[in-house]
Amino acid sequence: MSDFSARRTMMVDTQVRPSDVTKFPIIEAMLKVAREDYVPAAQREAAYLGENLNLGDGRILLEPRSMAKMLDALAIDNDDLVLDIGCAYGYSSAVIAHMAEAVVAVEEDEQMSKEAQEALMTAGADNAIVHKGPLIDGAAKHGPYDVILIQGGVETVPEGILAQLKVGGRIACIFMTGALGEVRIGHKSESGISWRVDFNAGAPVLRGFGREIAFQL
């Protein structure tokens, strides 16, 4: 029997706090949410490693440091409505649910969306819902949103997703250029999104978020 709560504390003390993440709501949420409950049973022992956890089919559970730093940069408030794109088995949404007024998790994989909904219900995260549908579509019917996160790499962000962000809202994405990536935080104004680079991180580019290569004869 593994002592997952001790691993959770160690994750926060060795991966999160040293990365200049000090906001109490993030620390508290990451100490509370049982990360091992949001991965396939065979990967529970690997849930607290300081690296992206491969969930198969180009999907990952983002490593704790990167996720914590994204949350820190977004400064989620307790009256924010958050769109969490590519929630996989629901871990990111469970953490966000501790910090936001409500979170809408988007997952297109049938099994992942089903298990995410069950895990969030079991954890009592009644301010989180899982919207099953293509990641590139987001969940416009529940928006617009104060904050959007994308749980995977992107080369480009569909206009349809950016349109679901409120003016004054924030979005965090891991922009990939080949094997290298950087987290950029976007702020939406009346004139569009202004991006700034926050830190380096990497993740596989999600299906539908790659840059289309122009076909040339």
Sequence and secondary structure as in RCSB ss.txt:
>XXXX:A:sequence
MSDFSARRTMMVDTQVRPSDVTKFPIIEAMLKVAREDYVPAAQREAAYLGENLNLGDGRILLEPRSMAKMLDALA
IDNDDLVLDIGCAYGYSSAVIAHMAEAVVAVEEDEQMSKEAQEALMTAGADNAIVHKGPLIDGAAKHGPYDVILI
QGGVETVPEGILAQLKVGGRIACIFMTGALGEVRIGHKSESGISWRVDFNAGAPVLRGFGREIAFQL
>XXXX:A:secstr
   HHHHHHHHIIIIIGGGT   HHHHHHHHHS GGGGS GGGGGGTT SS EEEETTEEE  HHHHHHHHHHHT
  TT EEEEET TTSHHHHHHHTTSSEEEEEE  HHHHHHHHHHHHHTT TTEEEEES GGGTTGGG  EEEEEE
EEEESS  HHHHTTEEEEEEEEEEEEETTEEEEEEEEEETTEEEEEEEEE    B TT S       
